[in-house]
Amino acid sequence: MSSPVSGPSRFDWDQKSEAWIYRRTEETLFNVLETELEKLCGTPIKLG
């Protein structure tokens, strides 16, 4: 993913948790997107 907020990140599919995980922080793609969209929009965002 290339984000205007946090820059480039590589997410890997984790079979066990069935989620895309950023290995450096162990954060899920959904969590990263929710956090960054909230910063940009100024309102809480809940995906999925």
Contacts in CASP RR format, 6 or more apart in sequence:
PFRMAT RR
TARGET T0000
AUTHOR 0000-0000-0000
METHOD contacts of the structure
MODEL  1
MSSPVSGPSRFDWDQKSEAWIYRRTEETLFNVLETELEKLCGTPIKLG
1 8 0 8 1.000
1 9 0 8 1.000
1 10 0 8 1.000
1 11 0 8 1.000
1 29 0 8 1.000
1 32 0 8 1.000
2 8 0 8 1.000
2 9 0 8 1.000
3 9 0 8 1.000
3 32 0 8 1.000
3 36 0 8 1.000
5 36 0 8 1.000
5 39 0 8 1.000
5 40 0 8 1.000
6 32 0 8 1.000
6 36 0 8 1.000
9 22 0 8 1.000
9 24 0 8 1.000
9 32 0 8 1.000
10 22 0 8 1.000
10 23 0 8 1.000
11 20 0 8 1.000
11 21 0 8 1.000
11 22 0 8 1.000
11 29 0 8 1.000
12 20 0 8 1.000
12 21 0 8 1.000
12 23 0 8 1.000
13 19 0 8 1.000
13 20 0 8 1.000
13 21 0 8 1.000
14 20 0 8 1.000
14 21 0 8 1.000
17 28 0 8 1.000
19 28 0 8 1.000
19 29 0 8 1.000
19 30 0 8 1.000
20 28 0 8 1.000
20 29 0 8 1.000
20 30 0 8 1.000
21 27 0 8 1.000
21 28 0 8 1.000
21 29 0 8 1.000
22 28 0 8 1.000
22 29 0 8 1.000
22 32 0 8 1.000
30 47 0 8 1.000
30 48 0 8 1.000
33 45 0 8 1.000
33 47 0 8 1.000
34 45 0 8 1.000
34 46 0 8 1.000
34 47 0 8 1.000
37 45 0 8 1.000
38 44 0 8 1.000
38 45 0 8 1.000
END
